[in-house]
Amino acid sequence: MLLIRCPHCGERPEVEFRHGGEAHVARPEDPSSLDDAAWAEFLYMRANPKGWHFERWRHEHGCGRFFNAVRHTVSDRIVLTYRSGEKRPDLAAIPGTERP
């Protein structure tokens, strides 16, 4: 079983969590100025890399809070979790990200 470290509650089994999509997505400053194509781009187009990825997760069956994680999309290995609102860390500075 995969264990995920919630930055608020500590390490818990994966069944307590829900994936929330890509982290650090910039929200539109003036949503009313967007046309349909721009809204579609914002809502649906996301990075889908093979490798390290910054993601949002929610501790649904725990504290209920969102947080961010750095996860490898092939191996499912999570090397870092951090609170929502914290600055995106430099991937090169995270130990263990040089290989899955």
Backbone as CSV, one residue per row, in Angstrom:
resi,resn,N_x,N_y,N_z,CA_x,CA_y,CA_z,C_x,C_y,C_z
1,MET,0.840,-1.174,0.000,0.000,0.000,0.000,0.890,1.244,0.000
2,LEU,0.493,2.212,-0.782,1.205,3.479,-0.865,0.867,4.323,0.359
3,LEU,1.888,4.856,1.008,1.682,5.776,2.124,1.968,7.185,1.633
4,ILE,1.090,8.106,1.965,1.235,9.504,1.574,1.320,10.337,2.838
5,ARG,2.281,11.260,2.854,2.456,12.123,4.022,1.633,13.404,3.856
6,CYS,0.582,13.532,4.664,-0.190,14.773,4.712,0.631,15.763,5.533
7,PRO,0.860,16.989,5.035,1.643,17.953,5.808,0.955,18.405,7.098
8,HIS,-0.322,18.079,7.252,-1.082,18.467,8.432,-1.245,17.315,9.423
9,CYS,-1.376,16.079,8.906,-1.708,14.917,9.749,-0.609,13.869,9.841
10,GLY,0.357,13.921,8.943,1.399,12.905,8.925,1.116,11.832,7.887
11,GLU,1.850,10.731,7.971,1.764,9.660,6.988,0.492,8.831,7.175
12,ARG,-0.211,8.615,6.060,-1.470,7.874,6.081,-1.561,6.996,4.825
13,PRO,-2.430,5.961,4.836,-2.590,5.118,3.647,-3.279,5.870,2.507
14,GLU,-2.957,5.467,1.289,-3.447,6.160,0.096,-4.963,6.215,-0.024
15,VAL,-5.678,5.274,0.568,-7.143,5.248,0.443,-7.802,6.455,1.103
16,GLU,-7.064,7.187,1.941,-7.617,8.383,2.588,-7.555,9.616,1.702
17,PHE,-6.889,9.528,0.552,-6.604,10.705,-0.263,-7.301,10.659,-1.607
18,ARG,-7.485,11.842,-2.188,-8.013,11.982,-3.547,-7.103,12.929,-4.318
19,HIS,-6.838,12.534,-5.554,-6.019,13.353,-6.446,-6.809,14.585,-6.854
20,GLY,-6.171,15.738,-6.898,-6.866,16.980,-7.222,-6.359,17.677,-8.460
21,GLY,-5.538,16.997,-9.269,-5.061,17.602,-10.508,-3.713,18.274,-10.360
22,GLU,-3.362,19.007,-11.374,-2.072,19.681,-11.434,-2.008,20.829,-10.428
23,ALA,-0.876,20.967,-9.765,-0.681,22.053,-8.793,-0.146,23.307,-9.489
24,HIS,-0.300,24.418,-8.840,0.260,25.704,-9.269,-0.289,26.165,-10.622
25,VAL,-1.568,25.944,-10.872,-2.213,26.424,-12.091,-2.652,27.864,-11.835
26,ALA,-2.197,28.767,-12.686,-2.530,30.187,-12.512,-3.988,30.430,-12.897
27,ARG,-4.739,30.992,-11.991,-6.146,31.312,-12.241,-6.241,32.603,-13.055
28,PRO,-7.269,32.752,-13.875,-7.415,33.979,-14.667,-7.625,35.197,-13.763
29,GLU,-6.946,36.289,-14.076,-7.093,37.515,-13.280,-8.455,38.159,-13.503
30,ASP,-8.938,38.116,-14.733,-10.237,38.700,-15.066,-11.062,37.645,-15.808
31,PRO,-11.736,36.756,-15.081,-12.476,35.657,-15.726,-13.528,36.121,-16.720
32,SER,-14.133,37.279,-16.494,-15.195,37.748,-17.385,-14.669,38.149,-18.763
33,SER,-13.369,38.328,-18.885,-12.801,38.719,-20.173,-12.437,37.520,-21.056
34,LEU,-12.570,36.303,-20.529,-12.188,35.118,-21.295,-13.297,34.682,-22.249
35,ASP,-12.896,34.299,-23.463,-13.863,33.720,-24.401,-13.923,32.212,-24.165
36,ASP,-14.764,31.516,-24.908,-14.955,30.075,-24.710,-13.667,29.283,-24.910
37,ALA,-12.880,29.652,-25.892,-11.634,28.936,-26.164,-10.644,29.098,-25.006
38,ALA,-10.567,30.303,-24.459,-9.657,30.552,-23.326,-10.130,29.807,-22.084
39,TRP,-11.461,29.741,-21.877,-11.990,28.986,-20.741,-11.682,27.500,-20.893
40,ALA,-11.855,26.979,-22.088,-11.549,25.565,-22.340,-10.075,25.286,-22.074
41,GLU,-9.217,26.171,-22.503,-7.774,26.015,-22.264,-7.490,25.988,-20.760
42,PHE,-8.073,26.914,-20.020,-7.850,26.974,-18.578,-8.409,25.746,-17.854
43,LEU,-9.609,25.325,-18.222,-10.269,24.237,-17.505,-9.733,22.850,-17.823
44,TYR,-9.351,22.613,-19.066,-9.074,21.241,-19.483,-7.638,20.933,-19.882
45,MET,-6.869,21.900,-20.289,-5.524,21.610,-20.788,-4.519,21.638,-19.635
46,ARG,-3.949,20.479,-19.373,-2.981,20.332,-18.288,-1.758,19.585,-18.793
47,ALA,-0.660,19.787,-18.093,0.556,19.030,-18.401,0.309,17.578,-18.028
48,ASN,0.848,16.677,-18.786,0.698,15.257,-18.500,2.054,14.591,-18.733
49,PRO,3.040,14.956,-17.907,4.404,14.484,-18.176,4.620,13.032,-17.762
50,LYS,5.610,12.442,-18.369,6.105,11.154,-17.927,7.334,11.490,-17.093
51,GLY,7.168,11.444,-15.791,8.251,11.838,-14.894,7.712,12.610,-13.701
52,TRP,8.526,13.482,-13.157,8.150,14.241,-11.959,7.097,15.275,-12.281
53,HIS,6.130,15.395,-11.375,4.976,16.267,-11.610,4.521,16.861,-10.275
54,PHE,4.143,18.129,-10.290,3.613,18.801,-9.106,2.092,18.662,-9.129
55,GLU,1.519,18.090,-8.071,0.090,17.784,-8.043,-0.570,18.290,-6.764
56,ARG,-1.890,18.493,-6.867,-2.726,18.795,-5.693,-3.353,17.497,-5.217
57,TRP,-3.411,17.342,-3.918,-4.069,16.190,-3.306,-4.942,16.696,-2.178
58,ARG,-5.966,15.930,-1.826,-6.842,16.276,-0.712,-6.894,15.100,0.247
59,HIS,-6.703,15.389,1.534,-6.797,14.353,2.564,-8.269,14.221,2.923
60,GLU,-8.991,13.571,2.035,-10.452,13.512,2.112,-10.972,12.828,3.369
61,HIS,-10.364,11.733,3.769,-10.826,10.985,4.937,-9.941,11.269,6.150
62,GLY,-9.461,12.482,6.226,-8.637,12.933,7.345,-9.011,14.367,7.655
63,CYS,-8.053,15.265,7.511,-8.286,16.675,7.840,-9.120,17.406,6.786
64,GLY,-9.237,16.831,5.572,-10.024,17.454,4.519,-9.303,18.557,3.769
65,ARG,-8.057,18.801,4.090,-7.311,19.898,3.468,-6.618,19.472,2.177
66,PHE,-6.430,20.451,1.301,-5.626,20.250,0.099,-4.165,20.497,0.442
67,PHE,-3.287,19.828,-0.280,-1.850,20.052,-0.181,-1.236,19.687,-1.518
68,ASN,0.038,19.968,-1.685,0.731,19.676,-2.930,1.727,18.546,-2.719
69,ALA,1.992,17.808,-3.796,2.939,16.701,-3.746,3.771,16.687,-5.018
70,VAL,4.998,16.202,-4.898,5.859,15.969,-6.052,5.883,14.459,-6.244
71,ARG,5.276,14.002,-7.356,5.113,12.564,-7.603,5.644,12.200,-8.980
72,HIS,6.270,11.024,-9.064,6.723,10.505,-10.355,5.555,9.740,-10.971
73,THR,5.170,10.107,-12.185,3.965,9.551,-12.797,4.119,8.109,-13.269
74,VAL,5.335,7.607,-13.362,5.547,6.221,-13.775,5.651,5.302,-12.564
75,SER,6.481,5.692,-11.606,6.713,4.833,-10.438,5.730,5.091,-9.293
76,ASP,4.991,6.199,-9.342,4.066,6.617,-8.280,4.790,7.054,-7.014
77,ARG,6.076,7.217,-7.074,6.872,7.612,-5.909,6.654,9.089,-5.598
78,ILE,6.352,9.383,-4.341,6.180,10.761,-3.879,7.400,11.117,-3.036
79,VAL,8.119,12.171,-3.439,9.337,12.550,-2.718,9.136,13.731,-1.783
80,LEU,8.031,14.468,-1.961,7.820,15.656,-1.134,6.340,16.014,-1.127
81,THR,5.836,16.394,0.037,4.516,17.005,0.145,4.691,18.323,0.889
82,TYR,3.861,19.292,0.553,3.942,20.596,1.201,2.574,21.262,1.153
83,ARG,2.363,22.213,2.044,1.054,22.853,2.190,0.683,23.710,0.989
84,SER,-0.605,23.750,0.702,-1.103,24.643,-0.347,-0.752,26.076,0.025
85,GLY,-0.419,26.855,-0.963,-0.039,28.240,-0.719,1.458,28.438,-0.580
86,GLU,2.191,27.358,-0.307,3.649,27.463,-0.242,4.200,27.535,-1.657
87,LYS,5.338,28.191,-1.784,5.973,28.357,-3.080,6.383,27.005,-3.660
88,ARG,6.252,26.877,-4.966,6.666,25.650,-5.661,8.177,25.458,-5.482
89,PRO,8.604,24.313,-4.957,10.031,24.092,-4.753,10.758,23.836,-6.072
90,ASP,12.054,24.074,-6.062,12.899,23.792,-7.217,13.109,22.281,-7.285
91,LEU,12.710,21.672,-8.371,12.789,20.217,-8.515,14.222,19.707,-8.362
92,ALA,15.180,20.441,-8.890,16.580,20.014,-8.815,17.102,19.999,-7.378
93,ALA,16.470,20.750,-6.482,16.928,20.821,-5.093,16.296,19.750,-4.202
94,ILE,15.372,18.952,-4.746,14.692,17.924,-3.955,15.475,16.616,-4.055
95,PRO,15.973,16.103,-2.941,16.705,14.845,-2.984,15.831,13.704,-3.496
96,GLY,16.391,12.884,-4.358,15.674,11.734,-4.873,14.997,11.950,-6.203
97,THR,15.029,13.164,-6.745,14.341,13.425,-8.012,15.234,13.189,-9.223
98,GLU,16.456,12.773,-8.992,17.332,12.530,-10.128,16.978,11.238,-10.859
99,ARG,16.240,10.333,-10.189,15.760,9.103,-10.834,14.491,8.652,-10.132
100,PRO,13.603,7.908,-10.814,12.348,7.483,-10.200,12.530,6.473,-9.083
